[in-house]
Amino acid sequence: LTHQDVSLMQNFATVCDRFVKTHDENPTIGMLLCKRKKTAIIELTLPKNANIFASQYQLYLPSKEDLKQRLMEWTKELNDES
């Protein structure tokens, strides 16, 4: 994962906000989940002054480490199925 990857995600979010999202929708949130062999990286991009709303939520969000572990487990499961 490079700085360019995160910048590209931010650009996509901006384009979505300008040309796709309707006036009653909230700003776009981007999330990159990247896995290479034995490592995983999680990056988020949020709009400035982000007020995030959700229909469901958890009191405690998973940490980046927890997300990395889950990503490794999910991709292992996918590889085992193929």
N, C-alpha and C positions, 0 to 999 in steps of 0.2 A: 504494500500500500504506500503510495507516494503522496506528497503534497498536491501534485497535479490531480490525483484521483479524488481527493477531498474537494479541491477547487471545482472539478468537473461536476461533482455531485451538487455543490452549491449552485453552479450555473444551471443545472437541470431543474433544481428546486425553484430558482428565480423564473425560468421560462414557464414552468408549470403555473406558478402564481400569476404571471402576467397574461398568459394566453389560454390556459386550460381551466383553472379553478374559477368557480362562480363567485359572485359577490357575497353569498351567504356561507361560504366555506372558509375554514381557518387556513392560515399559511401552511405551506408544505414543509414537512419534516423529512430529512434524509437520514438513512442509516446504512452504513457499509459493514457487511460481515465478510471478512476475507480469511481464507484458510489456505495454508501451504504446508504440506506434509505434517509436521508435528506442532505447528504454531497457528494461532488465530489472532486476528486484530479486529477490534470493534471501534468504529468512529461514527459520531453523530454530527449532524449539522442542523441547527435550529435558527429560525428567523430572529432578528433582533427583538428584544422585549417579548419573547415568546410566552404566551399564555396558552398552555396545552390543555385541551379538554378531551375527555374520553368517556365512552359509554360504560366501560369497565376499567377498573384499576386495582392495583395492589398497594397495600400500605407501604411496602418496601420494594423498590425496583431492584432487579438483579444488578449486581456490580458488573463492571467490564470483565472481570475475571470469571464470574459465573457465566456470562454470555459466551466468553471464549470456550469454556468447558462444554457448554451446551452445543455450540457450533461444532466442536470436535466430535461430540457424540452423534449429532445428527448426520454429519458427513460420513462417519464410520458406518452408521446404519444404512445409509444410501449405498455405500460401496459394498457392504455385505449383501444387499439385495440384488446387485447387478452381477 
